[in-house]
Amino acid sequence: MKNIGFILMICMMTLVQVSCDNEDPRQMSVTSDMFLQITNRKVKVSNDGKYYILTECINETTKAFQVQNIFIVDLEEDAAKVAELNVEYVLVGGVGQKTDYRPANGENGDAYYMLKITELKSAD
């Protein structure tokens, strides 16, 4: 019985060692390139049914509407600020963190960020 317990323990230790080999304790899972600080960016406001979507436009005067970044307002207090303004374009500032969320309204951009708003005012 002791031999079976010893053999099982060795097998378990081997599995634990193999599963932990890829982990580097010095490697951070969150890096600085995952964040973006913005100030006074003109964005177009839309809603995908769940979140307010702020679409940063490079050149909104041309027919080919070029989109650079998509900012998703996921915090309730920030969403209330956006709703209170009730305008199509706003100037926004804040800190964005890269996200895998894609808006349901089909907005496509170069990068997607969940945004914590620090400043917000009407662009009109």
N, C-alpha and C positions, 0 to 999 in steps of 0.2 A: 504494500500500500504506500509505503514511503517512497518507493521507486517511481510509482505512477505520479505522485504529487510532485516529485523532483523533475520528472520529464515534462509535465505540464507547465511547471514554473519556467523551465528553460525555454519552452516553446513560446510562452507568453512574453518573456523578456526579449526574445528574438523579434517578435512581431512589434513590440513597443519600440525597439531600437530602429527597426526598418522604417516605421511610420514617422519617426522623429528625425531621420537623417536629413531631410530636405529643409528643415527649419534652421534659419540663421538668427540667433537672438539679437544680433546687432542690426538686422534689417527691419526697418519700420514699415508697418502696413499702411500708414498715412504719410503722404509726402507733400511737400509744399506746392508741387505742380497740380495738386487736386483742388487748390483754392484760387480764387480770383477776387481782388478788391477793385470795386468800381466806384466812380464818382461822376455825377452829372451825365449819365448816358441816356440818350433819347431812345425810348423803347415804345413799341406799340402794344397796347393792352388787349388781351383776349382771354377767354375762359374756355377750358376744355371740359367743363362739367364737374370737375373735381378741384382744380387749382386755377389761380390766375396765371396766365402765361405772358411774360414780358419778352417780346421779340426785338432784339437789337438789330437795327437795319444799317447797312453800310451806305446805301443810296436809295432812298425811298422815292426819288423823283423819276427814276427810269422805269420803263415797263418791266424789265427783269428785276424783280424785287430781291435784292441780295441780302441774305441773312447771315449774320456773323455768330451771335450767341443767343441761346434761348435761356431765359431765367424763369424758374418755376417758383411761385410764391406759395410755400407749403405751410407757413405759420399762420394761425388764425388771426392774430393781432395785426400782422402785415397785410393779410387779405382784407381785413376791415378797413385799413388805410387806403388801399387801392380802390375798394368799392365806394368809399366815401368821396373820393375825387370824381368818379364817374366821367372820365374823359377817355379819348382814344389814344392820346400820346402823353407820356409822363417823362420827367427827368428823375432818374433813380440813382441812388448810391447804396452800397452795402457790400457784404461779403458773400460770395457764392462758393458752394462746394460741388464738385463734379458729381453727377448722378447718372444712373442707368435708366431713370424714368423717361419715357417718351410721351409727349402730350397726345391725348386722344383726338385732338382736333387736327392732327396731321402736320403740325408745324415741323419743318426740317431746318436744322442748323448745323454749324460746325462743332459746337460744344453745348452741353446742357448742364445747367447749374441750379441747385436749390439755393434760393437767395434769402439772406437775412437782411432786411431793409434797414438802413440807418438814416437815409434821407429820401424824401419823396415829395415832388411838387408837379403841378400841371405844366406841360410843355407849351401850351397854347398861350 
